Amino acid sequence: MAVTGTLAERPQTPVMRSGSLTEKPSLVGLDRVALGEALRDKGVPDKQIKMRVAQIWNWIYVRGVSDFDHMANVSKDMREMLKTHFTIARPEIVEEQVSNDGTRKWLLRFPPRGAGRPVEVESVYIPEEGRGTLCISSQVGCTLTCSFCHTGTQKLVRNLTAEEILAQLLLARDRLGDFPDREIPVGTMMPSSDRKVTNVVMMGMGEPLYNFEEVKKALLIATDGDGLSLSKRRVTLSTSGVVPEIYRTGDEIGVMLAISLHAVRDELRDMLVPINKKYPLRDLIEACRNYPGLSNARRITFEYVMLKDVNDSLEDAKGLIQLLKGVPAKINLIPFNPWPGTNYQCSDWATIEKFADFINQAGYASPIRTPRGRDILAACGQLKSESERMRKTERMAFEAMMIAGHGEDDDD
């Protein structure tokens, strides 16, 4: 069963809460130019701007501090000014859950923006041998209503800001002891690499390309070599197919691309991924063929959820190969992760393996994604914020069902 982290287990760092902190703008999520302008507006002399920006940038993104008082090489007067006018506090952790397989899920609460209300999103950390992947959300809810996705049943509340997107990464690194001089929480399953968060995927709640500008700001900071310093080849943006922004993603962000495909015929994809009605397969694949930097070393990942008797036939596999002909690609086969109220079932394991074998024989890598965090609803397509979460009795029944059904995965 899942366990929930307690406040006593969490690092005692400032958090964003409703009240005075929410009235202060955050310095997290500002690029260097905007950070310099924010300091200049508060009276920092022009001749100091470059130095102060470098200091603050290092403390936020290299050292990972969330309290201005910890910026040891910044003068006391400057720290007081920063505390008076700005914040770098983390979002509030409403709940932290740890799966049986070591996957961690955080429910985070952000304060109101303008006349809005506090909002909640989920982030997921997946530890594996040699790597650790953080799945980040870009929106509260989603507009796409993909019929197999739990997140899609929650209406869109609003886009997240660059600050809120980056805050998920900063908080995860806090909790995992992934900043310098931080201790790793007791009992935390970690990859063998020195760095705990090695990969980031924009595959959480929401469609990233419907929040392009804020996602762009956040990812350019995350991949900045003098800060969080993630390699662009280890950052993947997943889209359901917002074709015009696919071109911009390659040109302006330059990270790896993943496509939530799930069907090889327009009539079926119209039902599974309704955005297909606006941007049909022909347009989507054409955008993929022209993705900047595309090569065998920088392949596009196509995500394909396996739905029993829906899209898992040998004819579907043949259609997939034909559709992607000539596109440097990897095909991730995702066993469907059930959620309360869904009408879909996961394909039989033998069917998934037969599908994968056919794809492999055609020359495409087609790993079968091992389901992770199902017991805490942290797996692909299961994220949904606390405000939309099922009643406790429903959740207990679902967890019991999942435990009873684990035998199917144990054979792999």
C-alpha positions in Angstrom: 0.0 0.0 0.0 1.1 3.6 -0.5 2.5 5.5 2.4 2.2 9.2 3.0 5.0 11.4 4.0 4.5 13.5 7.2 5.5 17.0 7.8 8.2 15.9 10.2 9.9 14.1 7.4 10.0 17.1 5.1 12.8 19.6 5.0 11.9 22.8 6.9 12.2 25.2 4.0 9.8 28.1 3.3 6.7 27.2 1.4 4.2 29.2 -0.6 1.0 29.6 1.4 -2.0 31.9 1.1 -1.2 35.1 2.9 1.7 37.6 2.7 4.0 35.4 0.7 1.5 35.2 -2.2 1.6 39.0 -2.6 5.4 38.9 -3.4 6.5 38.0 -6.9 8.9 35.1 -7.1 12.4 35.3 -8.6 12.1 31.6 -9.6 11.3 31.3 -13.3 12.8 34.7 -14.4 15.6 34.6 -17.0 18.7 36.6 -16.3 17.4 39.7 -18.1 14.1 39.7 -16.3 15.9 39.0 -13.0 18.1 42.0 -13.6 15.2 44.2 -14.3 13.4 43.1 -11.1 16.5 44.1 -9.1 16.9 47.4 -11.0 13.3 48.3 -10.2 14.1 47.9 -6.5 17.0 50.3 -6.6 20.0 48.0 -7.2 22.6 50.1 -9.1 23.3 49.2 -12.7 27.0 48.5 -12.0 25.9 45.8 -9.5 23.2 44.1 -11.6 25.4 41.5 -13.4 27.1 40.5 -10.2 23.9 40.3 -8.2 22.1 38.3 -10.9 25.0 35.8 -11.0 24.9 35.4 -7.2 21.2 34.9 -6.9 21.1 32.6 -10.0 23.7 30.4 -8.4 22.0 30.2 -5.0 18.6 29.4 -6.5 19.6 26.9 -9.3 23.0 25.5 -8.2 22.8 25.5 -4.4 19.0 25.1 -4.4 18.2 27.5 -1.5 14.7 28.6 -0.8 15.5 31.3 1.8 17.3 34.5 1.1 19.0 34.3 4.5 21.0 31.3 3.2 22.6 33.4 0.5 25.9 33.7 2.4 27.9 35.9 0.0 25.0 38.4 -0.4 25.2 41.4 1.9 22.7 41.7 4.7 21.1 44.8 3.3 20.6 43.1 0.0 19.1 40.1 1.6 16.7 42.3 3.6 15.6 44.1 0.4 15.1 40.7 -1.4 13.0 39.4 1.6 10.9 42.6 1.6 10.0 42.5 -2.1 10.4 38.9 -3.4 10.0 35.2 -2.6 11.8 32.0 -3.6 9.7 29.8 -1.4 8.7 26.3 -2.5 5.1 25.2 -3.0 3.3 23.6 -0.2 3.4 19.8 -0.1 -0.1 18.7 0.5 0.7 15.0 0.3 3.7 12.8 -0.5 3.2 9.2 -1.4 5.7 6.4 -2.0 4.8 3.4 -4.1 5.8 -0.2 -3.4 8.2 0.2 -6.3 9.9 3.4 -5.0 8.0 5.8 -7.2 7.2 9.0 -5.4 4.2 11.3 -6.1 3.8 14.8 -4.7 0.6 16.7 -4.5 1.6 20.4 -4.5 -0.5 23.5 -3.7 0.3 26.8 -5.3 -1.1 30.1 -4.0 -3.7 32.2 -5.8 -2.7 34.2 -8.9 -4.5 37.5 -9.2 -8.2 37.0 -8.4 -7.9 33.2 -8.7 -7.8 30.5 -6.0 -5.1 28.1 -4.8 -4.5 25.2 -7.2 -3.0 21.8 -6.9 -0.9 19.6 -9.3 0.9 16.3 -9.1 4.5 15.5 -9.9 6.0 12.0 -10.0 9.6 10.8 -9.5 10.5 7.4 -11.0 13.9 5.9 -9.7 15.6 3.3 -12.0 19.1 1.8 -12.2 21.4 4.6 -13.4 18.7 7.2 -13.9 15.9 9.0 -12.1 13.0 10.6 -14.1 10.8 13.4 -12.9 7.4 13.8 -14.5 6.3 17.5 -14.4 2.9 19.1 -15.0 2.3 22.1 -17.2 -1.4 22.8 -16.5 -4.0 22.4 -13.8 -6.3 20.0 -15.5 -6.4 19.5 -19.2 -8.5 20.5 -22.2 -7.8 17.5 -24.4 -10.3 15.0 -23.0 -8.4 11.9 -24.3 -10.9 9.1 -23.6 -8.4 6.7 -21.9 -6.7 9.3 -19.7 -7.7 10.1 -16.1 -6.2 13.5 -16.1 -8.4 14.4 -19.1 -11.5 14.0 -17.0 -10.5 17.1 -14.9 -11.4 20.4 -16.6 -8.7 22.9 -17.2 -8.3 25.4 -14.4 -5.4 27.4 -15.7 -1.9 27.2 -17.1 1.1 27.0 -14.7 3.7 29.7 -14.7 7.4 29.1 -15.5 7.9 29.6 -11.7 5.4 26.8 -10.9 6.8 24.5 -13.5 10.4 24.9 -12.2 9.2 24.7 -8.6 8.3 21.1 -9.2 11.8 20.3 -10.2 13.3 22.3 -7.3 11.1 20.7 -4.7 11.8 17.2 -6.0 15.5 17.8 -5.8 15.0 19.1 -2.2 13.1 16.0 -1.2 15.6 13.7 -2.8 18.7 15.3 -1.4 19.8 16.3 -4.9 21.4 19.7 -4.1 24.9 20.1 -2.7 25.2 19.4 1.0 21.7 17.9 1.3 21.0 14.6 3.0 19.0 11.9 1.2 15.8 11.1 3.2 15.9 7.7 5.0 14.5 4.8 3.0 14.4 6.6 -0.3 15.1 4.4 -3.3 17.7 6.1 -5.5 19.4 5.4 -8.8 23.1 4.5 -8.7 24.2 7.7 -10.4 25.5 10.7 -8.4 22.5 12.8 -9.6 19.1 11.8 -8.5 17.0 13.7 -11.1 18.8 12.9 -14.3 15.8 13.2 -16.7 12.7 15.4 -16.9 9.6 14.6 -18.9 6.8 17.1 -19.5 4.3 14.3 -19.3 2.3 15.3 -16.2 -1.0 17.0 -16.1 -1.9 19.2 -19.1 -0.8 19.7 -22.7 2.6 21.5 -22.6 2.2 23.1 -26.0 -1.0 24.8 -25.0 1.2 26.6 -22.4 4.2 27.1 -24.8 5.7 30.4 -23.5 5.8 29.4 -19.9 7.0 25.9 -20.6 9.7 27.4 -22.9 10.9 29.8 -20.1 11.0 26.9 -17.6 12.9 24.4 -19.8 15.5 27.0 -21.0 16.3 27.6 -17.3 16.3 23.9 -16.5 18.8 23.3 -19.3 21.0 26.3 -18.6 24.6 25.1 -18.2 25.3 27.5 -15.3 22.2 26.4 -13.2 20.2 23.2 -13.1 22.2 22.1 -16.1 20.0 19.3 -17.4 21.1 18.1 -20.9 18.5 18.9 -23.6 18.8 15.3 -24.6 17.5 14.3 -21.2 14.5 16.5 -21.3 11.5 15.3 -23.2 8.4 17.3 -24.0 5.3 15.1 -24.7 2.4 16.5 -26.9 -0.8 15.1 -28.1 -0.2 16.8 -31.4 -0.4 20.6 -31.3 1.2 20.8 -34.8 2.1 24.5 -35.1 3.9 24.5 -31.8 5.9 21.3 -32.6 8.0 23.3 -35.1 8.6 26.0 -32.4 9.6 23.5 -29.8 12.5 22.3 -32.0 13.6 25.8 -33.0 13.1 27.6 -29.7 13.6 25.0 -26.9 15.5 22.1 -28.6 14.5 19.3 -26.3 13.5 15.8 -27.2 10.0 15.3 -28.5 7.4 12.6 -27.7 4.1 12.2 -29.4 1.0 10.7 -27.7 0.0 8.7 -30.7 -2.2 5.7 -29.6 -3.8 5.1 -33.0 -2.8 4.8 -36.6 -6.2 5.6 -38.2 -7.8 9.1 -38.0 -11.3 7.7 -37.2 -9.9 5.9 -34.1 -7.6 8.6 -33.0 -10.4 11.1 -33.3 -12.1 9.1 -30.5 -9.0 8.4 -28.4 -7.2 11.8 -28.8 -9.8 14.3 -29.9 -7.3 17.0 -30.9 -6.7 14.7 -34.0 -9.9 16.3 -35.4 -8.0 19.6 -35.6 -4.5 18.2 -36.5 -5.0 14.9 -38.2 -2.3 12.2 -38.5 -1.1 13.4 -41.9 -0.2 16.9 -40.5 1.1 15.5 -37.3 3.6 13.1 -39.0 4.7 15.8 -41.4 5.6 18.0 -38.5 7.5 15.2 -37.0 9.5 14.5 -40.2 10.5 18.2 -40.2 11.4 18.4 -36.5 14.6 20.5 -36.1 17.6 18.3 -35.3 15.8 15.0 -36.0 18.3 12.2 -36.6 18.9 8.6 -35.6 20.7 10.0 -32.5 17.8 12.3 -31.7 14.8 10.2 -32.4 11.1 11.1 -31.7 9.4 8.9 -29.2 5.9 7.8 -30.1 3.8 6.7 -27.1 1.2 4.0 -27.8 -1.1 2.9 -25.0 -2.2 -0.7 -25.4 -6.0 -0.9 -25.2 -7.6 -4.4 -25.4 -9.5 -5.0 -28.6 -9.2 -1.3 -29.5 -5.7 -0.6 -31.0 -3.7 -3.8 -30.3 -4.2 -5.9 -33.4 -1.5 -7.0 -35.8 -3.1 -4.8 -38.4 -2.6 -1.9 -36.1 1.1 -2.8 -35.7 1.5 -2.9 -39.5 -0.3 0.4 -39.8 2.1 1.9 -37.3 5.1 0.9 -39.2 3.7 2.3 -42.4 2.7 5.6 -40.7 6.2 6.2 -39.3 8.1 5.1 -42.4 11.2 7.2 -42.7 10.9 8.9 -39.3 13.8 8.2 -36.9 11.6 6.9 -34.0 11.3 4.9 -30.9 7.9 3.4 -30.0 7.0 3.2 -26.3 4.3 0.6 -25.7 2.4 1.5 -22.6 0.2 -1.1 -20.8 -3.0 0.8 -20.1 -3.1 1.9 -16.4 -6.7 1.6 -15.1 -8.5 4.3 -13.1 -11.9 4.4 -11.5 -14.7 4.7 -14.0 -12.7 3.8 -17.2 -14.3 1.7 -19.9 -11.0 0.4 -21.2 -8.9 -2.6 -20.4 -5.2 -3.3 -20.8 -4.3 -5.6 -23.6 -3.3 -9.1 -22.7 0.5 -9.4 -22.0 0.9 -11.9 -24.8 -0.8 -9.5 -27.2 1.5 -6.7 -26.1 4.6 -8.9 -26.6 3.5 -10.0 -30.1 2.9 -6.3 -31.0 6.3 -5.4 -29.7 8.0 -8.2 -31.6 6.5 -7.1 -34.9 7.7 -3.5 -34.3 11.2 -4.7 -33.4 11.4 -6.9 -36.5 10.6 -3.9 -38.6 13.7 -2.1 -37.2 12.1 0.1 -34.5 13.0 0.0 -30.8 9.8 -0.8 -29.0 10.3 -1.1 -25.3 7.3 -2.1 -23.2 7.0 0.5 -20.4 7.0 -1.2 -17.0 4.0 0.2 -15.1 5.2 2.2 -12.1 3.3 3.7 -9.2 0.0 2.2 -10.1 -0.8 1.6 -6.4 -0.7 5.4 -5.7 -2.3 6.4 -9.0 1.1 7.8 -10.2 1.3 5.9 -13.5 0.9 7.2 -17.0 -2.6 8.7 -17.5 -3.5 8.4 -13.8 -2.6 11.9 -12.5 -5.4 14.1 -11.1 -5.2 16.8 -8.5 -6.6 16.4 -5.0 -9.5 18.7 -5.7 -10.8 16.1 -8.2 -9.6 13.1 -6.3 -12.0 10.2 -5.6 -13.6 9.6 -2.2 -11.5 7.6 0.3 -13.8 4.6 0.1 -13.5 4.6 -3.7 -9.7 4.8 -3.5 -9.4 1.9 -1.0 -11.5 -0.3 -3.3 -9.4 0.6 -6.3 -6.1 -0.1 -4.4 -7.4 -3.5 -3.3 -8.3 -4.2 -7.0 -4.8 -3.2 -8.1 -3.1 -5.4 -5.4 -5.2 -8.4 -6.5 -4.3 -7.8 -10.1 -0.5 -7.5 -9.7 0.0 -11.1 -10.8 -0.3 -10.1 -14.4 2.8 -7.9 -14.2 4.8 -10.3 -12.1 5.3 -12.6 -15.1 7.4 -10.0 -16.9 
